[in-house]
Amino acid sequence: MKLAVYSHCTVDEVSLAGAAPAEAPGGGGCYCSVAARRLGLDVDLFTRFGADFPAGVLERAGVRVAWNGGEGMPTARFRLDLDGSGGRTVRLVEECGEIPLLESDADGALVRPMCGGIARGAPGGTGKGGPGFLMLDAQGFARRAGEGGLVSLGGGARPDLSAASAVKVGPGELAWCAPGGRGGAEGMAELRDAGAGLVLYAERGGASLLDGDRLYSLRLPDGGGRDATGAGDVMAAAFACTMLREDDPLWALCFAGGAAQAAIESGEAGPGKVPSRGAVQTNAAYYYNTVKFRGV
């Protein structure tokens, strides 16, 4: 099976608890694609990156770059200052242009904007009207860069959920994306009613999934102050890949949680934190036996 990934590859300058920043390849295009390959899917990546991005990390993972609009341009660059307790400040240092939602013959698609930079809508050949599965990660839709490149919530166009098979949100973007501006289970229900087939909610220490009128929840380790950059992308990719292969939302939630946990606990930087399929499966099996649910 094949997953099409629409997202920028970036160069991230990450500083943890005041330490000197370390540079690593990143971005949803990199993390999501490498994670999908580790989970056994073929990948077509639609992205932008320049000559300053170490493309070998994609080549070694077996990622096929189907479209790269960043040739001759600098790669998108972010500066992330992590406080060691879960908080972070993000600044956009360099932009690299918009990614079009070009048609793909993949079985499904994952659209993950990086602070905007992706057209709204659905790629050709995917979504409810097509043969595939379309997942949107709302984090990048909900954030824009302001003065000094500081990235904050709001300012962008809300994603169109009418063609989405699933949407992933966090605490900040949930209320921003929900039509009524609510958080929690009520906000997730608003996204469901707006067209999203499944709503995956991720926060520090936990993850939830709304599937129809059932809300599944599981607890995750809080990370202990580790660098969690990219863990949300790994989670989104694991969810999308499991839905494509198994078409089982509960199992997809467990795989998503297991992938995020393994990524954070690796202690690695950049795509080195993307876990093996075996590590994800081990964690997922544990979560399957601990997940809780209630009606909504």
C-alpha positions in Angstrom: 0.0 0.0 0.0 1.1 3.6 -0.6 0.7 6.8 1.4 1.0 10.2 -0.2 2.5 12.8 2.2 2.0 16.5 1.6 4.3 18.5 3.9 7.5 20.5 4.0 10.8 19.1 4.9 12.6 21.6 7.2 15.9 22.3 9.0 15.2 22.6 12.7 17.4 24.4 15.2 16.5 22.9 18.5 17.6 24.2 21.9 16.6 22.2 25.0 16.6 23.9 28.4 18.9 26.7 27.3 21.5 24.6 25.7 23.2 25.6 22.5 20.9 24.8 19.5 21.5 21.6 17.5 20.5 21.4 13.9 18.6 18.5 12.5 16.5 17.6 9.5 12.8 17.7 10.3 9.3 18.8 9.3 6.2 16.8 8.6 7.5 15.8 5.2 10.5 14.1 6.7 9.0 12.6 9.9 5.8 11.4 8.4 7.4 9.8 5.3 10.2 8.0 7.3 7.6 6.8 9.8 5.3 5.4 7.1 8.3 3.6 5.5 9.3 2.1 8.9 5.7 0.8 9.2 6.0 -0.9 5.8 4.1 1.4 3.4 5.4 2.9 0.2 5.5 6.7 0.2 5.1 9.4 -2.4 6.3 12.7 -0.8 5.0 16.1 -2.2 7.2 18.7 -0.5 9.7 21.5 -0.8 13.3 21.5 0.3 16.5 23.0 -1.0 20.1 21.9 -1.4 20.7 22.6 2.3 18.4 19.7 3.3 20.2 16.4 3.8 18.0 14.4 1.3 19.9 11.3 2.0 17.8 10.7 5.1 14.8 10.2 2.7 16.7 8.1 0.2 18.0 5.7 2.9 14.4 5.2 4.2 13.1 4.4 0.7 10.9 7.5 0.4 10.0 8.5 -3.1 10.0 12.3 -3.6 7.2 12.6 -6.1 7.4 16.4 -6.3 9.9 18.9 -4.8 9.1 22.6 -5.5 12.1 23.8 -3.4 14.9 23.3 -5.9 17.0 26.4 -6.1 15.5 27.8 -2.8 16.6 27.6 0.8 14.8 24.9 2.9 12.2 26.1 5.4 13.9 26.6 8.7 12.5 26.8 12.3 14.1 27.7 15.6 12.6 25.7 18.6 13.4 26.7 22.2 12.3 23.9 24.5 12.0 24.7 28.2 12.5 21.1 29.4 9.0 20.8 30.9 6.8 20.5 27.8 6.7 24.2 26.8 8.3 25.5 23.7 8.7 28.7 21.6 8.8 28.3 17.8 10.1 30.8 15.3 10.0 30.6 11.5 13.4 31.6 10.3 13.1 30.8 6.5 10.1 30.0 4.3 10.1 27.8 1.2 6.7 28.4 -0.6 3.4 26.6 -0.9 2.8 22.9 -1.7 0.0 22.2 -4.2 -2.3 19.2 -3.5 -1.3 17.4 -6.7 -3.1 14.2 -7.8 -1.7 10.9 -6.5 -2.4 7.3 -7.2 -1.7 6.4 -3.5 -4.2 4.5 -1.4 -4.4 7.4 1.0 -3.0 10.8 1.9 -1.7 12.7 4.9 -1.7 16.5 4.7 0.4 18.2 7.3 1.0 21.9 6.9 4.0 23.5 8.5 2.7 26.9 9.7 0.5 27.2 6.6 2.1 26.6 3.2 -0.4 24.0 1.8 -3.5 24.7 -0.3 -6.9 23.9 1.3 -9.0 21.1 0.0 -8.2 17.5 -0.9 -5.6 15.9 -3.2 -7.0 14.4 -6.3 -7.8 10.7 -5.9 -8.2 10.7 -2.1 -10.9 11.5 0.4 -14.5 10.3 0.8 -15.3 10.9 -2.8 -12.3 8.9 -4.0 -10.8 5.5 -3.5 -8.6 6.4 -0.5 -8.2 7.7 3.0 -7.4 11.4 3.7 -6.0 12.6 7.0 -5.4 16.2 7.9 -3.1 17.3 10.7 -4.6 20.6 11.8 -1.6 21.9 13.7 -0.1 23.8 10.8 -3.4 25.1 9.6 -4.0 26.7 12.9 -0.7 28.6 13.2 1.0 31.5 11.5 4.3 33.4 12.0 4.1 36.9 13.2 6.6 39.6 14.2 10.1 38.2 14.4 8.9 34.9 13.0 7.2 34.0 16.3 4.7 31.2 15.5 1.4 31.4 17.3 -2.2 30.1 17.1 -4.7 31.7 14.7 -4.5 33.8 11.6 -4.9 31.0 9.0 -7.9 29.6 7.2 -9.6 26.8 9.0 -9.2 23.4 7.2 -12.1 22.1 5.1 -13.1 18.9 6.8 -15.8 17.9 4.3 -13.5 15.4 2.5 -11.5 14.3 5.6 -11.5 10.7 6.7 -9.7 11.8 9.9 -8.3 14.9 11.5 -5.6 15.2 14.2 -5.7 18.1 16.6 -4.1 19.2 19.9 -5.3 21.4 22.8 -4.6 24.7 21.0 -6.0 24.0 17.6 -9.1 22.0 18.7 -11.0 25.0 19.9 -9.7 27.1 16.9 -10.8 24.5 14.4 -14.2 23.6 16.0 -17.0 25.6 14.6 -18.3 26.5 18.0 -14.9 27.1 19.5 -15.2 24.4 22.1 -12.5 22.2 23.6 -12.6 18.6 24.9 -15.1 16.0 23.9 -17.6 18.8 22.8 -15.1 20.3 20.4 -14.2 16.9 19.0 -17.9 16.2 18.4 -18.1 19.6 16.5 -15.3 18.5 14.2 -17.0 15.2 13.6 -20.2 16.9 12.8 -18.3 19.3 10.4 -17.3 16.3 8.3 -14.3 14.6 9.9 -14.9 10.9 10.0 -12.5 10.3 12.9 -11.0 12.9 15.3 -7.6 12.1 16.9 -6.8 14.3 19.8 -3.2 14.4 21.2 -1.9 16.2 24.3 1.0 15.7 26.7 0.3 12.5 28.6 -2.6 11.2 26.6 -4.4 10.6 23.3 -8.1 10.2 22.5 -10.1 9.2 19.5 -13.7 10.0 18.7 -15.3 7.4 16.4 -19.0 8.1 15.9 -20.4 8.3 19.4 -17.6 6.5 21.1 -14.6 8.3 22.7 -11.5 6.1 23.3 -8.8 7.4 25.5 -5.3 6.2 26.6 -2.6 7.6 28.8 0.9 8.2 27.5 4.2 8.9 29.4 4.7 12.7 29.6 8.2 12.5 28.1 10.1 13.6 31.1 11.3 16.8 29.5 12.8 15.1 26.4 12.8 16.6 23.0 9.4 15.6 21.5 10.0 17.5 18.2 8.4 15.3 15.4 6.6 13.0 17.8 3.2 14.3 16.7 4.1 13.7 13.0 5.1 10.2 13.8 1.8 9.7 15.6 -0.2 11.0 12.6 1.7 8.8 10.2 1.2 5.7 12.4 -2.6 6.4 12.6 -2.9 6.9 8.9 -0.9 3.8 8.0 -2.8 1.6 10.4 -6.1 2.8 9.1 -5.0 2.0 5.5 -3.8 -1.5 6.4 -6.3 -2.5 9.0 -9.3 -0.1 8.8 -9.6 -0.4 12.6 -9.8 3.0 14.4 -9.1 1.6 17.9 -6.0 -0.3 16.7 -4.9 2.8 14.8 -5.2 4.9 18.1 -3.0 2.3 19.9 -0.5 2.3 17.1 -0.4 6.1 17.1 0.1 6.3 20.9 2.7 3.5 20.7 4.6 5.3 17.9 4.7 8.6 19.8 5.9 7.0 23.0 8.7 5.1 21.2 9.8 8.3 19.4 10.0 10.4 22.5 11.7 7.7 24.6 14.3 7.1 21.9 16.2 10.3 23.1 17.3 10.8 19.4 17.2 14.0 17.4 15.6 14.5 14.0 14.4 11.5 12.1 16.6 9.3 14.3 13.7 9.2 16.7 11.4 7.5 14.3 10.8 4.1 15.8 11.0 0.6 14.2 7.8 -1.2 13.4 8.6 -3.7 16.2 8.8 -1.1 18.9 5.5 0.5 17.8 3.8 -2.9 17.8 5.0 -3.7 21.2 3.7 -0.5 22.7 0.4 -0.7 20.7 -0.3 -4.2 22.1 0.1 -2.8 25.6 -2.2 0.1 24.9 -4.9 -2.1 23.4 -5.4 -3.7 26.8 -5.5 -0.4 28.7 -7.6 1.8 26.5 -10.9 3.2 28.0 -14.0 4.4 26.3 -17.3 6.2 26.9 -20.3 7.4 25.0 -20.4 11.0 23.7 
